[in-house]
Amino acid sequence: MANNKRIFIETYGCQMNVYDSEIVLSILEKEGYTPCSRLEDADLILVNTCSIRENAEQRIWGRLDRFMQEKKHRKTTVGVLGCMAERLKQELLSHPAVDLVAGPDTYRELPQMLRNLENEGDKQIDTRLSMRETYADIEPVRTDTGGVTTFISIMRGCNNMCTYCIVPYVRGGERSRDPHSIVREARQLHAAGYREVSLLGQNVDSYLWKNPENPTETVNFAQLLELVALVSPDLRVRFSTSHPKDMSNGVLYSMAMYPNICTHIHLPVQSGSDRMLEKMNRKYTVAQYLERIDKIREIVPGAAVTTDIIAGFCSETEEDHQATMDLMKKVRFDSAFMFQYSQRPGTKAARHFEDDVAPETKTRRLNEIIELQSAISLELNRECVGHTYEVLIEGTSKRDTGSLFGRTSANKVCVFPALGHRPGEYVNVKVESCTSATLLGNIVK
């Protein structure tokens, strides 16, 4: 179809949202829409939103005001997609810039919503959640510019109901995608020149596909990892995010068995205090978390472990905060995503717990966590100096156009002189120096 209309998509939040935007592009390209890179050129403006933290939502409101200015100058359609669309629904639809609101499970309905909008003139909204939709049959339109690494969604939704988290409310319950479609997508990506895929899910360890025609036939995450690794030995496989209560030894054995399954595990701990973990409904204790760490290091020696940490959750004391610092010293994470607690409306924490840690206390605790993690990351990177690692080249260094960057299997970023090499190649890099975030080295034979 050709309608000569151009579409501009702006994406906020996690890689799952990026993948969803690529799904939306695929659906709308079949309706004749052509992607464009400039807001000012678009007939259809879509913003794919995130609700994980308040500041992410505030940015969206600001963008909607900007889109309103665009609509004053010319005819254009504005739609809000994703988690914020699911959470705020009619509130978003009442904004003068917004013509349609679509939740994460209703993207197949976008063409009809756009036709209704054009034919009837009424604003459109569809935020129904589904227990079946995985978009398994839709091939995403890849928007990454490097063409070396990309993502594959293997499941949608979450069942964990952590008290601080909005995800189950805006993305619904867990649904695992047909493994055959995942492997097919990985093969297509490899044939197109990609050399690394990351398998995405809110909790990949709970992936479990059951054949609807034969419920006794199942595929779990450890088996899926193996299936994707077998696509090609030169296709790296990563995954995110793991849950400490669900990560099985089978996943670790799959990692140990296949050299192209990367030796990096993102295992969010959130807090080092059992009292906080119980209040967060994380369903594991510090001792159980440390047992998982021990198993990772036993079965996959040299694996890098990264994490998420929340500072200042409801009623967190100095003792709870110190317990987190103590855990960090014990585990020695390679890196971490560290945040102040941001209360999200609609979560159990917002309904039942008082957000009673003072903002200045949250900031101070977060700064202490960041300072400690930076020191640990630097120490661990210094241990890499003098060693040689296989690196997949991903692109040109932003700071030095004569240098390239890539990552080791353990997800450590390396920067090194190009010496005629190009993105997509594997090279061996000897580490000569480092910062807390980056390894610096040279290519060796």
NUKE-567591 format. One line per 4 residues: number of its first residue (from 1); for each residue x, z, y of C-alpha. Coordinates in steps of 0.1 Angstrom, whole numbers. Each point is the difference from the previous one (the first is absolute). Layout:
N
NUM> X:Z:Y ~ ...
//
This chain:
445
1> 0:0:0 ~ 11:-6:35 ~ -16:18:30 ~ 30:-2:23
5> -2:38:6 ~ 31:21:3 ~ 4:36:-13 ~ 23:27:12
9> 3:32:-22 ~ 17:32:13 ~ 8:25:-27 ~ 6:37:3
13> 10:26:-27 ~ 13:-3:-35 ~ 11:-29:-21 ~ -34:0:-17
17> -15:-10:34 ~ 26:-28:3 ~ -10:-12:-35 ~ -37:2:10
21> 6:-21:31 ~ 16:-26:-22 ~ -31:1:-22 ~ -22:-5:31
25> 21:-29:11 ~ -4:-16:-35 ~ -38:4:2 ~ -3:-14:35
29> 24:-29:-5 ~ -24:-13:-26 ~ -27:0:28 ~ 23:-21:21
33> 16:26:22 ~ 36:-6:10 ~ 24:30:6 ~ 16:2:34
37> 27:23:14 ~ -14:5:35 ~ -30:21:9 ~ -7:-23:29
41> -4:-30:-23 ~ -25:16:-24 ~ -37:-8:-5 ~ -2:30:-24
45> 19:32:6 ~ 1:25:-29 ~ 17:34:1 ~ 6:17:-33
49> 1:37:6 ~ 14:33:-13 ~ -16:35:2 ~ 28:21:-15
53> 9:15:33 ~ -17:4:33 ~ 26:-19:20 ~ -6:-31:-22
57> -37:1:10 ~ 8:5:36 ~ 21:-31:1 ~ -29:-20:-15
61> -24:11:28 ~ 26:-11:25 ~ 3:-34:-17 ~ -38:-4:1
65> 1:4:37 ~ 26:-27:2 ~ -21:-23:-22 ~ -29:6:24
69> 21:-14:28 ~ 7:-31:-21 ~ -38:-4:-6 ~ -6:0:38
73> 21:-32:3 ~ -13:-20:-29 ~ -22:-1:-31 ~ 15:19:-29
77> -11:22:-28 ~ 15:34:-7 ~ -3:19:-33 ~ 13:33:-12
81> 10:4:-37 ~ 14:27:-22 ~ 0:37:-1 ~ -10:7:35
85> -29:-24:-4 ~ -11:19:-31 ~ 3:34:18 ~ -16:-7:34
89> -24:-29:-8 ~ -27:-1:27 ~ 23:17:25 ~ 23:-30:-1
93> -28:-24:0 ~ -13:15:33 ~ 33:-10:17 ~ -8:-30:23
97> 30:-20:-14 ~ -10:4:-37 ~ -22:-26:-17 ~ 4:10:-36
101> 12:29:-21 ~ 11:-4:-36 ~ 12:27:-25 ~ 29:-5:-25
105> -23:-11:-28 ~ -21:-26:19 ~ 25:-27:10 ~ -17:-25:-23
109> -31:3:23 ~ 20:-9:32 ~ -9:-38:-1 ~ -37:8:-2
113> 2:27:26 ~ 17:-25:24 ~ -27:-26:-8 ~ -27:26:7
117> 17:9:33 ~ 2:-36:11 ~ -35:-9:-11 ~ -19:31:10
121> 22:16:26 ~ -4:35:-14 ~ 30:23:-6 ~ 9:3:-36
125> 10:30:-21 ~ 7:5:-37 ~ 19:31:-12 ~ -13:4:-35
129> 26:14:-24 ~ 3:-15:-35 ~ 12:15:-33 ~ 8:-35:-13
133> 16:-21:28 ~ 37:-6:-4 ~ 3:-35:14 ~ 19:-9:-32
137> -10:-36:2 ~ 11:-6:36 ~ 35:-12:7 ~ 12:16:32
141> 15:-22:28 ~ 34:15:4 ~ 9:9:36 ~ 35:14:-6
145> 26:-22:17 ~ 30:6:-23 ~ -15:-13:-32 ~ 22:24:-21
149> -21:32:-5 ~ -37:5:-1 ~ -28:22:-14 ~ -26:-2:-27
153> -31:23:1 ~ -6:14:-35 ~ -29:23:7 ~ -22:12:28
157> -14:33:11 ~ 9:36:-9 ~ -16:28:-20 ~ 23:29:9
161> -19:14:30 ~ 29:17:17 ~ -16:22:26 ~ 19:-15:29
165> -5:-37:-10 ~ -26:-25:12 ~ 9:-27:-25 ~ -27:7:-27
169> -27:0:26 ~ 11:-34:16 ~ 13:-18:-31 ~ -22:14:-27
173> 8:9:-36 ~ 28:-13:-22 ~ -3:-35:-15 ~ 28:-15:-20
177> 5:-38:2 ~ 2:-22:-30 ~ 37:0:-11 ~ -2:-37:-9
181> -7:-9:36 ~ 28:22:12 ~ 25:-16:-24 ~ -13:-35:11
185> 5:9:36 ~ 36:13:-7 ~ 8:-33:-18 ~ -13:-21:29
189> 20:20:25 ~ 32:-3:-21 ~ -6:-38:-2 ~ -4:-1:38
193> 34:16:4 ~ -8:37:4 ~ 25:23:-16 ~ -17:33:3
197> -35:13:-3 ~ -13:35:7 ~ -31:11:-19 ~ -24:18:23
201> -26:27:-5 ~ -10:33:15 ~ 11:16:-33 ~ 16:-26:-22
205> 5:25:-28 ~ -37:2:-6 ~ -2:-38:-6 ~ -21:-5:-32
209> -17:-33:-7 ~ -26:-2:-28 ~ -10:-34:-13 ~ -37:-3:8
213> -5:-20:-32 ~ 20:24:-22 ~ 2:36:15 ~ 26:10:-26
217> 24:-25:15 ~ 17:18:30 ~ 31:-5:21 ~ 16:30:18
221> 25:0:28 ~ 31:2:-22 ~ -12:-30:-20 ~ -9:-19:32
225> 35:6:14 ~ 15:-15:-32 ~ -23:-30:2 ~ 10:-8:35
229> 37:7:-7 ~ -1:-26:-28 ~ -11:-28:25 ~ 37:-6:7
233> 32:21:-1 ~ 8:-11:36 ~ -33:12:14 ~ 4:36:12
237> -30:23:-5 ~ -8:30:22 ~ -31:22:2 ~ -16:24:24
241> -15:26:2 ~ 4:24:-29 ~ -18:33:-4 ~ 19:31:-14
245> -29:10:-22 ~ -3:-34:-16 ~ 34:-15:-4 ~ 7:-3:-37
249> 32:-1:-19 ~ -11:-34:-12 ~ 4:-14:35 ~ 35:14:1
253> 9:-15:-33 ~ -13:-34:12 ~ 23:4:30 ~ 30:9:-22
257> -7:-29:-24 ~ -1:-29:25 ~ 29:-4:25 ~ -23:-20:24
261> -24:30:5 ~ 15:16:30 ~ 13:36:-2 ~ -19:14:28
265> -31:23:-1 ~ -21:10:29 ~ -14:34:-11 ~ -19:17:29
269> 4:38:-2 ~ -18:8:34 ~ 11:37:-1 ~ 23:23:-18
273> -25:29:0 ~ -23:5:-30 ~ -26:15:24 ~ 1:-31:21
277> -1:-23:-30 ~ -31:18:-13 ~ -17:-2:34 ~ 9:-37:1
281> -15:-5:-35 ~ 31:-17:-12 ~ -5:13:-36 ~ 36:9:-7
285> 23:29:8 ~ 36:-1:13 ~ 12:8:-35 ~ -19:-30:-14
289> 14:-22:28 ~ 35:11:-8 ~ -6:-7:-37 ~ -8:-36:9
293> 31:-3:21 ~ 21:13:-29 ~ -16:-26:-23 ~ 7:-28:24
297> 36:9:2 ~ 3:5:-37 ~ -16:-33:-10 ~ 10:-22:30
301> 34:14:11 ~ 9:-10:36 ~ -37:-6:10 ~ -7:5:36
305> -30:22:8 ~ -18:-1:33 ~ -30:20:12 ~ -27:8:25
309> -1:34:18 ~ -27:14:22 ~ 10:26:26 ~ -26:25:13
313> -29:-3:-24 ~ -29:24:4 ~ 12:37:0 ~ 36:-10:-8
317> 23:30:6 ~ 37:2:7 ~ 4:10:-36 ~ -18:-31:-12
321> 21:-21:24 ~ 32:15:-13 ~ -11:-6:-36 ~ -2:-37:9
325> 35:1:15 ~ 12:17:-32 ~ -16:-26:-22 ~ 17:-28:20
329> 34:17:-4 ~ -7:3:-38 ~ -12:-36:-6 ~ 22:-18:26
333> -24:-29:7 ~ 17:-32:10 ~ -24:-4:29 ~ -35:11:10
337> -30:-9:21 ~ -7:32:20 ~ -31:7:21 ~ -18:27:19
341> -34:7:-15 ~ -27:-20:17 ~ -35:12:-8 ~ -23:-29:-11
345> -37:3:6 ~ -20:-1:-33 ~ 27:14:-22 ~ -4:33:-18
349> 27:16:22 ~ -19:-10:31 ~ -33:14:-14 ~ 14:33:-15
353> 34:9:15 ~ 10:9:35 ~ 28:-21:15 ~ 16:31:12
357> 37:-8:2 ~ 10:-4:37 ~ 11:-35:10 ~ 33:13:13
361> 6:18:-34 ~ -8:-32:-19 ~ 24:-19:22 ~ 28:25:-5
365> -5:1:-38 ~ -1:-37:-2 ~ 33:-3:20 ~ 16:25:-24
369> -11:-20:-30 ~ 12:-33:16 ~ 34:16:9 ~ 5:13:-36
373> -10:-33:-16 ~ 23:-19:23 ~ 29:22:-11 ~ -9:-4:-37
377> -4:-38:3 ~ 34:-2:17 ~ 16:21:-28 ~ -15:-22:-27
381> 10:-32:17 ~ 35:12:4 ~ 2:4:-38 ~ -7:-37:-2
385> 32:-9:20 ~ 26:-17:-23 ~ -27:-11:-25 ~ -12:-35:-6
389> -37:-8:-3 ~ -21:-31:-7 ~ -19:-9:31 ~ -29:-24:4
393> 5:-17:34 ~ -32:2:21 ~ 10:-14:34 ~ 22:1:30
397> 10:33:16 ~ -19:7:32 ~ 31:14:17 ~ 25:-26:-11
401> -10:-36:-7 ~ 33:-5:-19 ~ -11:26:-26 ~ -27:1:-27
405> -20:29:-13 ~ -15:8:-34 ~ -8:29:-23 ~ 15:15:-31
409> -21:7:-30 ~ -3:35:13 ~ -15:-13:32 ~ 29:8:22
413> 5:-25:29 ~ 33:-17:1 ~ 15:-21:29 ~ 30:-23:-5
417> 16:-31:14 ~ -18:-32:-11 ~ 30:-20:-12 ~ -22:-30:-6
421> -26:18:-21 ~ -37:-3:5 ~ -32:20:-5 ~ -13:0:-36
425> 35:2:-15 ~ 13:30:-20 ~ 35:11:11 ~ 22:29:-9
429> 8:22:31 ~ 27:26:1 ~ -10:28:24 ~ 26:7:26
433> -19:24:23 ~ -35:12:8 ~ -25:16:23 ~ -28:23:-11
437> -23:-31:-4 ~ 24:-29:-8 ~ 29:-9:-23 ~ 27:-23:16
441> 23:-21:-22 ~ 14:-33:-10 ~ -9:-25:-27 ~ 24:1:-30
445> 3:-23:-30
//
